Amino acid sequence: MEKKRYFMKLAYNGHHYHGWQVQPNADTVQGMLNHAVGMLLREKVNMIGCGRTDTGVHASEFYAHFDLDQELGDAAAIRNFVFKLNNYLPCEIAIYDVFPVHPNSHARFSALTRTYKYYITKEKDPFYFATSYYFYGDLDVTRMNEAAHILFSYKDFTSFSKVNTQTTNNLCDIYQAEWKEDGHRLVFTISANRFLRNMVRAIVGTLMDIGQHKLSALDMHRVIQDQERSAAGFSAPARGLFLHKIEYPEALFKGEMVASGTFTEEND
């Protein structure tokens, strides 16, 4: 009997989790979902995520797919399943939707683009402690945006990747990279067809060095061209990073066959 494939749309606060991917002797989002869905459906499942967020990283939009021997039923039955699943899961994980897809649809490989946001708070704020990086000091946002714009001129981002990864290349197409001020918070938004391991946090750390006038905006050229992780800045803390949005072909949501996207395994 052919298995039925379903997509799940969810969000999670990663503050208490060791990232997405299952690890021995550690609480992970994937592990929680595998257990919860398996218990409710009395069937062993393996959730495949759209990417792998690192320890402490959050997701305001995340997709995963899973295969079942059984069908979940009509729309009303699926809504009831989502309701039960949300009651079963801890408050840090929220399920928004579950829907059937074509068997070739893949949470990671079918994705077209993804967007991350990084949040910095310039004032001590207890309500943003676990979801922002509290930074005391001045940051020149104009210089940071000038440097962020330089990212569009390059495709090889080796300088912002962890070393000894299993990716075949470090080429990425960046479509958006900008800082905006929102009260006492700074928000960095970056979109690309793929990201390397630790790439967003390394870019944020480098831009913060530029914002503190430790580097000039034009130094971003040298950092990228050196193709050495040591040339870039520090990795900004995980708690300020959110996987914000994933884009898929419209056909996927209609249950139609879709072509593979360009995402590779990653961890940020």
KEKE-3310 file (N, C-alpha, C; in steps of 0.2 Angstrom, whole numbers, plus 5000, padded with zeros to 4 digits):
npx = (5004:5003:5011:5004:5007:5010:5010:5016:5012:5020:5026:5039:5046:5063:5070:5071:5076:5087:5089:5082:5084:5083:5092:5103:5098:5093:5082:5073:5064:5060:5061:5051:5039:5039:5036:5024:5015:5016:5011:4997:4992:4996:5006:5022:5032:5042:5047:5051:5061:5060:5073:5087:5087:5098:5103:5093:5088:5074:5058:5046:5039:5038:5040:5036:5037:5028:5026:5012:5004:4991:4976:4972:4959:4945:4943:4938:4942:4955:4957:4953:4963:4974:4970:4970:4983:4990:4985:4992:5006:5020:5019:5028:5028:5018:5006:5000:4994:4989:4991:4987:4999:5007:5016:5029:5032:5043:5048:5061:5068:5059:5057:5058:5063:5070:5067:5076:5075:5083:5084:5088:5088:5089:5087:5086:5074:5063:5053:5057:5068:5072:5071:5078:5093:5101:5109:5120:5125:5131:5125:5128:5116:5115:5128:5128:5118:5123:5134:5127:5121:5131:5132:5124:5132:5139:5141:5148:5149:5159:5166:5157:5152:5152:5166:5172:5160:5147:5142:5143:5146:5148:5139:5127:5112:5107:5093:5087:5093:5093:5092:5081:5074:5064:5056:5064:5071:5081:5079:5085:5083:5084:5085:5086:5090:5096:5105:5120:5128:5127:5127:5119:5120:5133:5135:5127:5134:5146:5141:5137:5150:5154:5144:5148:5159:5171:5175:5175:5161:5165:5174:5167:5168:5182:5181:5172:5179:5190:5187:5188:5183:5188:5190:5178:5166:5160:5149:5133:5122:5111:5098:5092:5088:5077:5069:5059:5051:5046:5046:5036:5033:5017:5010:5012:5004:4992:4992:4998:5011:5028:5043:5060:5068:5081:5087:5099:5106:5106:5111:5107)
npy = (4994:5011:5024:5039:5056:5070:5087:5098:5113:5124:5132:5137:5141:5141:5141:5132:5121:5109:5112:5108:5095:5077:5072:5061:5060:5073:5086:5090:5098:5091:5078:5079:5081:5069:5060:5064:5064:5051:5045:5049:5044:5031:5026:5024:5038:5049:5064:5076:5090:5107:5112:5113:5120:5127:5125:5134:5142:5150:5147:5156:5152:5136:5121:5104:5087:5071:5054:5042:5027:5027:5037:5053:5058:5069:5087:5091:5081:5082:5095:5092:5083:5092:5100:5091:5088:5100:5101:5091:5094:5103:5120:5128:5124:5126:5120:5124:5120:5105:5096:5086:5081:5079:5064:5067:5079:5088:5094:5100:5099:5104:5117:5135:5148:5155:5164:5173:5181:5192:5198:5212:5219:5235:5240:5234:5221:5212:5204:5201:5193:5180:5179:5189:5198:5206:5220:5232:5247:5258:5257:5259:5260:5264:5262:5248:5244:5248:5240:5227:5228:5225:5212:5207:5207:5196:5178:5167:5162:5157:5163:5165:5153:5138:5128:5113:5107:5097:5101:5103:5115:5132:5142:5154:5163:5178:5188:5198:5209:5218:5230:5236:5249:5247:5254:5251:5241:5232:5225:5213:5207:5194:5185:5171:5159:5148:5143:5143:5133:5141:5153:5165:5170:5173:5183:5193:5195:5201:5212:5219:5222:5231:5241:5245:5252:5246:5240:5246:5249:5245:5236:5224:5218:5213:5204:5194:5191:5185:5172:5165:5159:5165:5178:5185:5192:5189:5175:5179:5178:5164:5165:5177:5174:5170:5158:5164:5163:5152:5148:5140:5131:5135:5125:5114:5116:5113:5100:5095:5088:5093:5102:5099:5111:5121:5119:5114:5103:5111:5121:5133)
npz = (5000:4996:5004:5012:5010:5020:5023:5036:5044:5055:5071:5082:5098:5101:5113:5124:5117:5109:5096:5079:5074:5079:5093:5103:5120:5122:5121:5107:5093:5082:5088:5098:5090:5082:5092:5097:5086:5083:5094:5094:5082:5083:5075:5069:5065:5055:5055:5042:5041:5035:5036:5047:5062:5074:5091:5102:5092:5084:5076:5066:5056:5049:5040:5039:5033:5032:5031:5030:5034:5034:5030:5035:5034:5030:5029:5041:5049:5049:5055:5068:5071:5071:5082:5093:5093:5096:5109:5115:5113:5120:5126:5119:5105:5091:5081:5065:5053:5044:5029:5014:5002:4986:4983:4979:4984:4995:5011:5012:5000:4990:4993:4988:4992:5007:5022:5034:5050:5061:5078:5088:5103:5110:5123:5139:5141:5148:5141:5129:5131:5128:5115:5108:5105:5117:5116:5122:5117:5104:5087:5071:5060:5047:5041:5042:5034:5022:5021:5021:5008:5000:5000:4989:4978:4977:4977:4983:4999:5008:5019:5029:5033:5043:5046:5038:5033:5025:5013:4995:4989:4992:4987:4986:4982:4986:4990:4998:5010:5024:5037:5049:5060:5074:5086:5101:5096:5084:5068:5057:5041:5030:5014:5004:4991:4997:5012:5021:5034:5050:5043:5043:5057:5057:5047:5053:5065:5059:5052:5064:5069:5060:5062:5074:5071:5070:5058:5042:5030:5017:5020:5020:5007:5007:5017:5012:5000:5005:5009:5021:5037:5048:5044:5045:5056:5073:5078:5080:5095:5096:5101:5095:5083:5070:5059:5047:5036:5023:5006:4994:4978:4971:4966:4975:4986:4981:4980:4969:4957:4960:4956:4961:4973:4978:4990:5002:5015:5030:5044:5056)
capx = (5000:5007:5010:5001:5012:5007:5014:5014:5015:5021:5031:5041:5051:5068:5074:5073:5077:5093:5088:5077:5086:5084:5099:5102:5098:5092:5075:5073:5058:5059:5059:5044:5034:5039:5033:5017:5011:5016:5006:4990:4990:4998:5010:5029:5033:5048:5046:5057:5060:5063:5079:5089:5089:5102:5101:5091:5085:5067:5055:5039:5036:5042:5036:5039:5033:5029:5022:5008:5000:4983:4974:4970:4952:4943:4946:4936:4946:4962:4956:4952:4969:4978:4968:4973:4991:4992:4984:4997:5012:5021:5017:5033:5027:5012:5004:4995:4990:4992:4987:4990:5003:5009:5021:5036:5034:5048:5049:5067:5070:5054:5057:5062:5067:5068:5069:5077:5075:5087:5081:5092:5085:5094:5086:5084:5067:5061:5048:5061:5075:5073:5070:5082:5100:5101:5116:5121:5130:5128:5126:5127:5112:5116:5134:5126:5114:5128:5138:5122:5119:5137:5131:5121:5137:5143:5138:5152:5149:5163:5168:5151:5150:5156:5171:5171:5153:5146:5140:5147:5148:5145:5136:5120:5109:5104:5088:5086:5097:5092:5091:5076:5073:5057:5057:5071:5073:5083:5077:5088:5079:5088:5081:5090:5088:5099:5109:5125:5128:5129:5128:5115:5123:5140:5133:5124:5140:5150:5138:5137:5156:5154:5140:5152:5165:5177:5176:5171:5156:5168:5178:5163:5171:5188:5179:5169:5184:5195:5184:5190:5178:5192:5190:5172:5165:5158:5142:5128:5119:5106:5091:5089:5087:5071:5067:5053:5046:5048:5042:5036:5029:5010:5007:5013:4998:4986:4993:5001:5018:5032:5050:5064:5071:5089:5090:5103:5106:5109:5110:5108)
capy = (5000:5017:5029:5045:5061:5076:5093:5101:5120:5125:5137:5135:5144:5136:5143:5126:5115:5108:5113:5104:5088:5072:5070:5057:5063:5080:5088:5093:5099:5085:5072:5080:5079:5062:5056:5066:5062:5044:5043:5050:5040:5024:5024:5027:5043:5052:5071:5078:5097:5111:5114:5111:5126:5126:5125:5141:5146:5149:5147:5158:5148:5130:5116:5097:5082:5065:5049:5038:5021:5028:5043:5057:5060:5075:5093:5091:5076:5085:5100:5089:5080:5097:5102:5086:5088:5106:5100:5086:5096:5109:5127:5131:5122:5127:5117:5128:5117:5099:5095:5081:5084:5074:5060:5069:5085:5087:5100:5103:5100:5108:5124:5139:5153:5155:5171:5173:5188:5193:5203:5215:5224:5240:5241:5227:5220:5205:5201:5199:5190:5173:5180:5194:5199:5212:5223:5238:5251:5261:5253:5263:5256:5266:5258:5241:5243:5249:5233:5222:5229:5222:5204:5206:5207:5190:5171:5162:5165:5153:5167:5165:5146:5134:5124:5105:5105:5092:5104:5102:5121:5138:5147:5156:5169:5182:5192:5203:5209:5225:5232:5241:5250:5246:5256:5250:5235:5232:5219:5211:5202:5191:5180:5168:5152:5143:5146:5138:5132:5147:5159:5171:5173:5176:5189:5198:5197:5205:5218:5223:5225:5237:5246:5248:5256:5241:5239:5250:5246:5243:5230:5218:5216:5209:5198:5189:5188:5181:5165:5162:5161:5170:5185:5188:5193:5183:5173:5182:5173:5160:5167:5182:5172:5166:5156:5168:5162:5147:5149:5134:5132:5135:5118:5110:5117:5110:5093:5093:5087:5099:5101:5100:5117:5121:5119:5108:5102:5117:5122:5139)
capz = (5000:4995:5010:5011:5012:5023:5026:5042:5045:5063:5073:5089:5102:5102:5119:5128:5113:5106:5088:5076:5073:5084:5096:5109:5127:5121:5119:5100:5090:5078:5093:5101:5085:5081:5098:5098:5081:5083:5100:5092:5077:5084:5070:5069:5060:5055:5052:5039:5041:5029:5037:5053:5066:5079:5098:5104:5086:5084:5069:5066:5051:5048:5037:5039:5030:5035:5028:5034:5031:5035:5028:5041:5033:5027:5032:5048:5053:5050:5060:5074:5073:5073:5089:5098:5093:5099:5116:5117:5113:5125:5123:5114:5099:5089:5074:5062:5048:5041:5023:5010:4996:4981:4986:4978:4988:5000:5015:5011:4993:4986:4994:4983:4996:5014:5025:5042:5054:5067:5082:5093:5107:5113:5130:5143:5140:5150:5137:5123:5133:5125:5108:5105:5108:5120:5115:5125:5114:5098:5081:5065:5055:5040:5038:5042:5028:5016:5020:5019:5001:4996:4999:4983:4973:4978:4978:4987:5006:5012:5025:5034:5034:5048:5042:5037:5032:5020:5007:4989:4987:4997:4983:4988:4979:4992:4987:5002:5016:5026:5044:5050:5067:5077:5093:5103:5092:5077:5064:5051:5037:5024:5010:4999:4989:5002:5017:5024:5042:5054:5039:5045:5063:5055:5044:5058:5069:5055:5052:5070:5070:5055:5065:5079:5067:5070:5051:5037:5026:5012:5022:5018:5001:5009:5021:5008:4996:5009:5009:5027:5042:5052:5041:5047:5063:5078:5077:5085:5099:5093:5103:5091:5076:5068:5053:5047:5030:5018:5000:4990:4972:4972:4965:4981:4991:4977:4979:4962:4957:4960:4954:4967:4974:4978:4997:5004:5022:5033:5051:5058)
cpx = (5004:5006:5007:5006:5008:5012:5011:5017:5015:5026:5033:5046:5057:5072:5076:5074:5084:5092:5082:5078:5086:5091:5098:5103:5097:5085:5076:5066:5056:5057:5052:5038:5033:5035:5026:5013:5010:5011:4999:4988:4992:5002:5017:5030:5040:5047:5052:5056:5062:5070:5081:5091:5093:5099:5099:5088:5078:5064:5048:5036:5041:5038:5040:5034:5033:5024:5018:5005:4993:4982:4971:4962:4951:4945:4944:4940:4953:4962:4956:4959:4974:4976:4970:4980:4993:4991:4990:5004:5013:5020:5022:5032:5020:5011:4998:4990:4993:4988:4991:4994:5004:5015:5028:5037:5038:5049:5055:5069:5065:5054:5061:5066:5065:5070:5070:5076:5079:5085:5087:5088:5090:5093:5084:5077:5066:5057:5051:5067:5077:5073:5073:5088:5100:5108:5116:5127:5127:5130:5124:5123:5113:5122:5132:5122:5118:5132:5133:5121:5125:5136:5128:5126:5141:5139:5141:5153:5153:5165:5163:5149:5155:5161:5169:5164:5153:5143:5145:5150:5145:5142:5129:5118:5105:5099:5086:5090:5096:5090:5085:5075:5066:5057:5064:5074:5076:5082:5081:5084:5084:5085:5086:5087:5091:5103:5114:5125:5131:5129:5125:5118:5130:5139:5131:5130:5145:5147:5138:5144:5157:5150:5143:5158:5171:5179:5173:5166:5160:5173:5174:5166:5177:5186:5176:5174:5189:5193:5187:5185:5182:5191:5183:5171:5162:5151:5137:5124:5112:5099:5088:5087:5081:5071:5060:5048:5049:5043:5042:5032:5021:5007:5007:5006:4992:4987:4996:5008:5022:5039:5054:5067:5078:5091:5094:5103:5109:5108:5112:5105)
cpy = (5006:5022:5035:5051:5067:5081:5096:5108:5122:5131:5135:5140:5139:5137:5137:5120:5115:5108:5109:5097:5083:5071:5066:5061:5070:5081:5092:5094:5093:5079:5073:5079:5072:5058:5058:5064:5054:5041:5043:5046:5033:5021:5027:5032:5046:5059:5073:5086:5101:5113:5112:5118:5123:5127:5133:5145:5145:5149:5150:5155:5142:5125:5109:5093:5075:5060:5044:5032:5022:5035:5047:5059:5066:5081:5093:5087:5079:5091:5097:5086:5086:5100:5097:5087:5094:5105:5095:5089:5102:5115:5130:5129:5122:5124:5122:5125:5110:5098:5090:5084:5078:5071:5063:5076:5084:5094:5104:5105:5104:5115:5129:5144:5152:5162:5170:5181:5187:5199:5205:5220:5229:5242:5234:5227:5213:5201:5198:5195:5184:5174:5186:5194:5206:5215:5230:5242:5254:5257:5258:5259:5258:5262:5251:5240:5244:5242:5228:5222:5225:5215:5203:5205:5200:5183:5166:5165:5160:5156:5166:5158:5143:5130:5116:5103:5100:5095:5104:5109:5126:5143:5148:5162:5173:5187:5198:5203:5217:5225:5237:5242:5250:5248:5255:5243:5236:5225:5218:5206:5200:5185:5178:5161:5147:5147:5141:5138:5138:5153:5165:5174:5176:5182:5194:5200:5202:5212:5222:5225:5231:5243:5249:5252:5252:5240:5244:5246:5242:5236:5223:5215:5211:5203:5193:5186:5184:5173:5161:5164:5165:5177:5188:5189:5187:5181:5176:5177:5170:5163:5173:5180:5168:5164:5159:5165:5157:5148:5142:5135:5131:5128:5113:5110:5114:5103:5090:5091:5093:5097:5102:5108:5117:5121:5113:5108:5108:5117:5129:5141)
cpz = (5000:5001:5007:5014:5014:5024:5032:5043:5053:5064:5080:5092:5104:5108:5123:5124:5110:5098:5086:5076:5079:5086:5102:5115:5126:5119:5112:5098:5086:5083:5096:5096:5083:5086:5098:5092:5081:5089:5098:5087:5077:5078:5070:5063:5060:5051:5049:5038:5035:5030:5044:5057:5072:5086:5099:5098:5086:5076:5070:5061:5049:5045:5038:5035:5033:5031:5032:5030:5030:5032:5035:5040:5030:5031:5039:5052:5054:5055:5067:5076:5075:5080:5094:5098:5097:5107:5119:5118:5118:5122:5119:5107:5097:5082:5071:5057:5046:5035:5018:5004:4992:4984:4984:4981:4994:5004:5013:5004:4988:4987:4989:4987:5003:5017:5032:5044:5060:5071:5087:5097:5111:5120:5133:5143:5142:5146:5131:5125:5130:5118:5104:5108:5111:5120:5117:5121:5107:5092:5075:5060:5048:5037:5038:5036:5021:5015:5018:5011:4997:4995:4992:4977:4973:4978:4982:4994:5011:5019:5030:5035:5040:5043:5042:5037:5026:5013:5001:4987:4992:4993:4985:4984:4984:4988:4991:5008:5019:5034:5044:5058:5069:5084:5095:5101:5085:5074:5058:5047:5031:5021:5005:4997:4994:5007:5020:5032:5045:5050:5041:5052:5062:5052:5049:5062:5065:5054:5058:5071:5065:5058:5071:5077:5069:5063:5048:5033:5020:5014:5021:5012:5003:5013:5017:5003:4999:5009:5015:5033:5047:5050:5043:5054:5067:5076:5082:5088:5095:5095:5099:5085:5075:5061:5052:5041:5025:5012:4996:4983:4974:4971:4971:4985:4988:4977:4973:4963:4957:4959:4961:4967:4974:4985:4998:5012:5025:5041:5053:5065)
residu = (MET:GLU:LYS:LYS:ARG:TYR:PHE:MET:LYS:LEU:ALA:TYR:ASN:GLY:HIS:HIS:TYR:HIS:GLY:TRP:GLN:VAL:GLN:PRO:ASN:ALA:ASP:THR:VAL:GLN:GLY:MET:LEU:ASN:HIS:ALA:VAL:GLY:MET:LEU:LEU:ARG:GLU:LYS:VAL:ASN:MET:ILE:GLY:CYS:GLY:ARG:THR:ASP:THR:GLY:VAL:HIS:ALA:SER:GLU:PHE:TYR:ALA:HIS:PHE:ASP:LEU:ASP:GLN:GLU:LEU:GLY:ASP:ALA:ALA:ALA:ILE:ARG:ASN:PHE:VAL:PHE:LYS:LEU:ASN:ASN:TYR:LEU:PRO:CYS:GLU:ILE:ALA:ILE:TYR:ASP:VAL:PHE:PRO:VAL:HIS:PRO:ASN:SER:HIS:ALA:ARG:PHE:SER:ALA:LEU:THR:ARG:THR:TYR:LYS:TYR:TYR:ILE:THR:LYS:GLU:LYS:ASP:PRO:PHE:TYR:PHE:ALA:THR:SER:TYR:TYR:PHE:TYR:GLY:ASP:LEU:ASP:VAL:THR:ARG:MET:ASN:GLU:ALA:ALA:HIS:ILE:LEU:PHE:SER:TYR:LYS:ASP:PHE:THR:SER:PHE:SER:LYS:VAL:ASN:THR:GLN:THR:THR:ASN:ASN:LEU:CYS:ASP:ILE:TYR:GLN:ALA:GLU:TRP:LYS:GLU:ASP:GLY:HIS:ARG:LEU:VAL:PHE:THR:ILE:SER:ALA:ASN:ARG:PHE:LEU:ARG:ASN:MET:VAL:ARG:ALA:ILE:VAL:GLY:THR:LEU:MET:ASP:ILE:GLY:GLN:HIS:LYS:LEU:SER:ALA:LEU:ASP:MET:HIS:ARG:VAL:ILE:GLN:ASP:GLN:GLU:ARG:SER:ALA:ALA:GLY:PHE:SER:ALA:PRO:ALA:ARG:GLY:LEU:PHE:LEU:HIS:LYS:ILE:GLU:TYR:PRO:GLU:ALA:LEU:PHE:LYS:GLY:GLU:MET:VAL:ALA:SER:GLY:THR:PHE:THR:GLU:GLU:ASN:ASP)
# end
